[in-house]
Amino acid sequence: MLDISPVVAAASAAASAPLPVPQPAAKAAVPAAEPRQPIVIIGSGYAGYGLAQALRRADPQVEIRVLTRESGHLYSKPALSIGLAQGKSAEALAGESALAIEKRLKIRVYTHCEVERIDPVARRLHTNIGEMEYGQLVLASGAAPIRLPIEGDGAALLSVNNLHDYRSFRERLVGVRRVAILGDGLIGCEFANDLAASGFAVSVIGLGQWPMERLLPVEAGRQLQTALAELGVRWHLQNTVQRIDSAEQGYRLTLADGQNLQADLLLSAVGLRPNLSLAESAGLAVGRGIQVDAQLQCSQPGIYALGDCIEIDGQLLPYLAPINQGIQALTKTLLGTPTAVSYPLMPVTVKTPAAPLCLLPPAVGVAGEWRCTATDDGLSAGYYDAEGALRGFVLLGRQAQVQRNAWLQSCQNAQSAVA
């Protein structure tokens, strides 16, 4: 085996979101076994570094290696869509360097390391800087922005999915006034709020009848649309971009309905797709994501997956709360106590200060209807099943937010009753 020396970046200011801490271990279904080492984690995002920290807290001796194609800096990905209004540069969002993380956790971090191939039989990785054996492997490879096929200068569309993207985005904003966002979902709305609050003229183009159509009832979607419009956001809904042409200043967009729109910078926020190529080439089962069982194990022994890249019970779970649950369970499994992950009800907070928003989507397949009640500065909406039980909610506005715990408890009670 070739022992690869770590490639580390220079240290930066230590300011980052706290990583999850594993909770007390649940009762083990299987006796603990000696873990196979080293534990190698591919990916240095929230899931990858969060798992490394949880493993180290649980076992001070186990050998942990993190491989990342990025610089290895710790940063909060959710902060990327709200950093502008907070005046945060890429450097300000970057926390510990790879070197600092190595020293603090006593692990090895290999930066700018591209894993080219996994050999599951030999338990060996082939990378751009050499080969490495693993005892247990965790794919925390995340998801990549979806790129729509658009005529003309489609390469002009920027996506912000990591710290490097954010740095490029901030550099491109210099001297810019007009920003067009393609995508009216959660991330598109967060960027629209952030950019409009920072003084940019923002246009949002999306296929929905209202913003976040797949997550919000029409009443909430319209209120979110109005709140952002009051910040200056212009909406082009039930629409998309057919063509992008470079203009004397910026770009000219041709929309599906024939409208022309001028913009200086174009931001794509149409969603993410799990990174599957490495898993596919290793013969792992994939669907929309890397398919895992209840213990987050892939279809090949000794390989697990965690975070935005996984598909479990047919579902993708691209939020921080389910990653935290996965970290807790996978830490125990990797250290010899096989543990199934359990997902409680996990509300999502949308970072749109113009219209504070918290939502708990109803489970897929639950038939029901939305019932909305107006508040002084927004509304509360409950999703009720055929028996009248609360199965999801949307709370919009500051007044509605105070009901969060009560609504969550009602949903938990309803879930327990049907379990």
N, C-alpha and C positions, 0 to 999 in steps of 0.2 A: 504493500500500500504506500502511495505517495502521501507524505504528510504536508499539507498545504499551510503555509504561513498566513496568518490573517492579514487582510488589507484593510486598513482603518483610515477614517477621515479625521481631520483636525477637530479639536473640541470646540463646542459652541456654547452659547448661553443656556443654562439649565432651566428651562421653563416648559413644562409639558403637562398634559392631562395625566392624572394618576392612573396607573395600570390596575387591573382587577386583582383582588386578593382572594385566593381560594378559601371557601368556607369550610367549617369543620366537616370531616369526612362522614359520608352516610354509611350505614351498615353495609359491609361488604358481602356480596353474594358469592364471591369466589375467594379462596385464601390467597394471600399475597404471594407473588413469585418474584424471583430476582429479575429486575429489568435488564433487557439487552441494551448494551451501550456501544457507541455513543448514541444519544438521542439527537437526531439532526432535524432541524426545522428549516424549511424553505420559505422565506418570507419574513420581512422585518416590520410589518405593519402592526396594528393593534393586536391582532390575533397572535402573530408570531412572537413578538416581544412579550406580550401578556402571558403566553404559555411558558416562555423561558423563565420569566420572573416567578410564576407560580411553582414551576418545577424546582427552582432553586430554593424557594422558601420551604418547600416540603422536604427537600433532600439536599443537604449541603455538599454532598459528594458526587452525585450523578454527573456524568460528562455530557455537556450540552453544547451544541454547535448551531449557529444561525447563519444561513447563507442568504444573501440578498443581492439583487441586481442594482439596488440603489446605494446611496452613500452610507446608509445604516443609521442616520440620525433618527432619534425618537421624536415623533410629532403626532398631533391629534388630527386625523383625517377629517372629522366633522367640522373642525375649525376652518377648513379651506374655503367653505362657502360663506363665511361670515367675517373673514379676516380683514377685508378691505375697510368696512365701516369702523372697525376697531383700530385701524391704522397699523395693522401688523404686516411687516415685511416677511419674506420667506425666512430670513435669518431669525426674526423674532418668534416665528412659529416653530423653528427647529429647537429641540431640546438637547438632550445628551447626545454626544457623538458616539460612534461605535466604540471608540477606545474607552470612553468613560463607562459605557455599559459593560464592556468586557471586564473592566476592573471592579465595578460594583457587584456584578452578578457572578464573577469568576467563571465566565463562559468564553467561547471563541466566536467571534463575528467575522465572517468573510464577506467583505463588501465588493461591489461591482463584480459579483460572481454569478455567472449565467449557468444554470444547470441545463445541460444539453440532452442528457439521457439518464433514465433510471434503469438499472438492471435488478429487478426484484428477486431473481433467483440467487444471484451472488451478493445481494444487498450492497450494491455499489453504485455510486453516482459518478457520472462523467460530466465535468464542468470545463469552462474555458480556462481554468487555471490548474487543472489536474484532476485526478481521481480521488474519491474518498469513500470509505466503507461506512455503513451505518448499522446500528443495532436495531433501532426503530426510527421510522421516518414520518415526519408530519408535513403535509402539504398545506401551507398557509399562503397560497399564491394569489389570493384575492381575485378581483374582477377588473376588466378593462372596459373603457368607454365604448359604447356601440357607435359605429361609424355608418351613417346612412349614405347610400349611393346618391350623390347629388351632381347634377350636370355642372360643367364649368369648373371653377376653382374650388372644388370641394376640400382641398387641403388647407384652405383658409380658416376652416372651422377649428377652434381651439377646444380642448377638453382639459378640465382640472381634476386630476385623480390622485396626485401625489405632490410631494414638496417641490420636485423639479418642475412639474406642470405649473404649480402656483407661482414659482419664481418667474417663469416665462410669461405667464399671464400678467403679472404685475409690471414686468418690463414693457409688454405690449400696450398697457393702458396709458403710458406716458404720452401726453398730447392728444388723447382720445376723448371724444365727447359722446358719440352715439354707439351704443352697444346693442346688438341683436342677440337674443338667446333663443336657441332652437330647443324646445322642450318645456312643457307646462306642468311637469310633475313636481315632486317634492324638492329635488335639487335645483331645478329651474326656478322655482318660486323663491328659494332661499337666496340664490344668486341675484335674482331680480330685486329683492328687498335690499340686499347688501349694496348693490351697485346704485340703485336709485337713491338710497339714503346717503350715498357718498357723492351725489351730485351729477351722476351720469344720466343721459337720456336713454332709457331702456325700452326696448320693444321685445315682447315675448311672442313666439310663434309656436302653436301647439295644436295637436289633433283633437283635443278634448272640447266638449261643449262648455266646460268651465274648468278652472285650474284644479289639478289633482283629482280629476274625475273618477279615477279608479279607487280612490280612498275616501272621498268626501261626498255627502249628499249634495244635491244641487243648491240648497239654501246656504250651506256652509261655503261651497265653492264660489258662489256669487259674492258672498260677503268678503272672502279673501281677495277676489278679483277687484272689488271696489276699494278695499283698503290699500292694495298696492297701486291701483290707479290714482288714488289720492296722493301717493308719493311721486307720481309722474310716469308710472309704467303704462305703456300702450300695449294693448292685447290684440293679437291676430289669431283667434281661435278657430277650430275646425278648419285648419289650414296647415300648410307645410311649405318648405322651400324646394322649388323645382330646379333653380339654377342660381349660381353665384358667379358674378363677373367682376373683375377688378375695374375700378373707376378711377378718375383722376384723383379723387380723395376717397379712400376707403373702398367700399364694395357696393355693388347694386344687386339686390336680391329680387328674384322673380318668384312670387308666391303662386301656389296652386290655383288661387282664384283670379290670377291675372294682375294682382297689385304688384307695384314695384316699391321696394323699401331700400333706403340708403343707410349704411352703417359703416363705422370706422373699425369695429372689431366684432368678430362673430364667435359666439360661445355655444358649444354643443352640450346639452344636458338632457339627452334623450334616454339615458339609462346606462346600466352596466351589464356586462355579460361575463360570467365566471371564466377564469383562465383554465382551459381544459387541455391544451396541447401536450403538456408534459405528462399528464395523467393518461391521456389517450395513447401516447407513444409507448407508455409502460404497460399497456394492456389493461388498465383499470377500467371498471365500469363507469360510464358517464351518461348523463342525460342532459338536462339543462345545466347541471353542475356535476361535480365529482360525487358519485353516489356513495353514501356511507350508511352503516348500520347504527343502532342505538348507542354503540360505544365509539362512534365516529371512525370505525375501521373501514378501510376501502375493501375492494374485492380481492386484493392480494394481501397475504399475511405480513404483518410488520409495518404496514403503511396505513397512516391515518390522515384525515383532512379536517381543517378547521377554518371557520370564517366565511367570507363572502363567496368562496369557491365551492362550497358544499351544497349538495342536494340531499335532504333527509325526509323520508316519507313523501317524496314528490314535491317538496317545498324548498324554495330558496329563502334564506333568512339573513338579509343584508343589513342588519342593525347591530349596534353594540351589545344590547342586552342578551340576545341569544349567543353571541360570541363569549360573553362572560360565563354563561351557563356551560358552554362547551369547554372552556378552559378549566372550570372546576372539575368536571367529570373526566376529561382527558388526562389531567395531571395524575389522578388516582390510577387510571388505566395504565398509563405509561410507566408508573412506578410499581406496577405489579398487582394492583387491585382492580380488576375489570369493573367498570362502573358505567351504567347507562346514563346518558344525558337526559335531563328533565327540563322542559321549558314551561315556566309559569306564564300567566298572562303578562304581556310586556308592552305597555303603552309607548308610543313614539312621540317625542316632542319635536315639532317642526320649528326651525329657527327663522321665523318671520315676525320680528318685533312689531311690524305695522298691524298685525293681527295674530296675537299669541295663540298658538294652536297645539293641542294635544289630542292624540287619537289612538284608539285601540280598534284596529280593523276586525270585523267579525271573521271567524274561521271560514276557510273555503268550504263551500257546500252547504252552509247554514242558510236556509231560506228564512226570509223575514222582511221587515220594512223599517225605514227610518222614520222617527218622530222627532220633530224639532220644536224647541221652545226658545223664544227670544229672550235675551238679557239686555241690560242697558247698553253694553258695548260689544255684543256679539250674539252667540246662541249656544245652546247645548242640544246635542242630537243623540238619541239612543237608537240602537239597532235591535229590534225586538223580534224573537222567533214566533212561530205559530202558536206557542203556548203562552206568549206574552212575557217571556223571560228576556232580560237584557243580555245581549251577546256581543255588543261592541258599542263604542261611543266616539263622538267628536265634540270637543270643547273648544270653542273659539272665543277669544276675548279674555281679558284679565278677570272679569267677574266669574266667568264659567270655570276658570282654572281651580277655584277653591273647592269645586265639587269633585275633583279628580279621585281622591281616595274613596269617597263614597260610591262613585260610579264603578271604580275598579272592584271594590268589594262585592257589589251587586253582580258584576260579571263573573267573579270567582264563585259566588254562590250558585249561579246558574250553571256554570261549567261542572261544579261538583254534583249537581242534581242529575245531570245527564251522563256523568261518567260511569 
